């Protein structure tokens, strides 16, 4: 993608006019810098990073740099007065000398938002260049996704325990048997529904997890490779992220679960292989997916949602256990560390390679990164 940067620059300057950079000759007093008032109008400014890209990257306005609790400060002039556009700990805004400047701040805010809107193709260009140069971070939702999986798994186990309890009790008396059989039927149905939620949340988590594992273990190192992998199928993500022979043995069974159990639910309970079709015959209506396939596929469907949930859940739990015992343990520590973002350049500069030495090294590395991010969020430079 190539764009006419000069065109977007000229257009943004035209929209902003008469707002202009506070020239070198205009003195910004130390008192004003430290005591400027946040304007109410400035609270309507769009995302701080778009403001920065507009004024610093596109328009080359002067940035006074970082200060305590301040990420950047851009002095601008409007009608002979100086205003500060700053990103402070409490957010981006326009800062004024006195309350009487509020009306001017409203005008500047409208102009900034209009200039940002007109410059969106330029911002998209910056994002594309960042991906091509691999200067990107990847959001890490593994902790929340795994917690969701664990939540449904615990609910399933609780419901499954009810089934076992009913099985022990239902032979007491005829009255109790009738009462308990209905409760058993309800618990059986609930357990199956919860099993489906467990399966869906497992594949949702692992599809996200495999991207991060592939980066942390340096299997993918560029923004283009990450983008391609995100768009790929679950199987492709698994094959790139997982190389342990013990874990590889799970692939075929997990694919059966994904392709049948999950796809059946995801496609309106029709499935993707004629699961909802019955054909007419002398024997009556016969499901297209017939029982003879059960011998080679223990997770088979016959037009209805029939599968051995205990077997599937045990398969998933066994995979997770072996995953935690594999050489990917250090990478798993990173992915579960309070949403710590994955930093793509670290796949190339040796940081992740060194941290993967063992679990203790990775834990220390995560603690260090979190400290850096905490200081940055607090603007403690």
Secondary structure, DSSP 8 states (H G I E B T S, - for coil): ----HHHHHHHHHHHHTT-EE--TTS---HHHHHH-EE-SGGGG---HHHHHIIIIIIS-------BTTEEEEEEEEETTEEEEEEEETTEEEEEESSGGGHHHHHHHHHHHHHHHHHTHHHHHHHHHHHHHTT--EE---HHHHHHHHHHHHHHHHHHHHHHHHHHHHTTS-HHHHHHHHHHHHHHHHHHHHHHHHHHHHHHHHHHHHHHHHHHHTTS--SHHHHHHHHHS-HHHHHHHH---HHHHTTHHHHHHIIIIIIHHHHTTTSTTTTTT-EE--TT--EESS-GGGGGT-TT--SSS----HHHHHHHHHHHHHHHHTSTTHHHHHHHTSTT--EEGGGGTSSHHHHHTT-HHHHHHHHHHHHHHHHHHHTT--
